């Protein structure tokens, strides 16, 4: 004997099922935000030079404490804030690339966007003698140029070809970096190293201010256009049948390219952050793409790696990109292995 389901009950069931991912996403965002804040607190207060919480608030409020004020306001706090902002930029950029192109390898640091920015910056330093903002502008132009070249070589609707073209462009850009590095003098060589590995050593409030303004402009537009990703992840044919326009996706990828470019311009090509942020956030979010989660994961990775690079590796202040590069590859292999194990047990 079958029991009829009332329409009101069916609607309530559907709404309850739809609310589950929303609640999970909110809990994930709150949890990751707490992790990011905790890592920033650790980065600022702990390490070789420790600062108490009362002293920190006194310094921030304007009280001068000899030694401590300079270290907090000019070294530790700028690095923590810049690391978080750069991580947000890389995390969102990587998640957009991977979700839109439906390929976990399609992140800015794999398909040549980040290396294109670095190559342009190195060429500007060694070949043109530029510095400061001139080099940053060159990095943004280089990222956009590399992305355009990859897109031109791969053609339209060719995700796998795009990744292959990106790897080829990345190899070419690395050759450019190595060429200019061999021609650099001793002073320029020190500047070039930042554009090879990625570093927060030169963090300052002017860079943070510009990056904050740029992110405030790009992130809301990216979030608005990212609604198309949920449809695109279902496949090109279904996306087209639902009225999703290719131009919208091209615009979304252009925004992601800009996010990656400004991240590189601010701190250099911090390895693996864009690559890992999206997969980690999806794993934590039950397999669903979340830009906010990827942004917070990216911030946590950069801030945590910078603390490890500056304070935990035998007293040597390594660039943050060294730590993310060393830890990123084995962690990615771990993600792949655990994902395969879960599929077999399912």
Secondary structure, DSSP 8 states (H G I E B T S, - for coil): ------HHHHHHHHHHHHHHHHHHHHHHHHHHHHHHHHHHHHHHH-SSS---HHHHHHHHTT---TTHHHIIIIIIHHHHHHHHHHHHHHHHHHHHHHHHHT-TT-STTTTTHHHHHHHHHHHHHHTS---THHHHHHHHHHHHHHHHHHHHHH-TT-HHHHHHHHHHHHHHHHHHHHHHHHH--HHHHHHHHHHHH---TT--HHHHHHHHHHHHHHHHHHHHHTHHHHHHTT-HHHHHHTT--HHHHHHHHHHHHHHHHHHHHHH---TTHHHHHHHHHHHHTTT---HHHHHHHHHHHHHHHHHHHHHSSTT----HHHHHHHHHHHHHHHHHHHHHHHHHH-
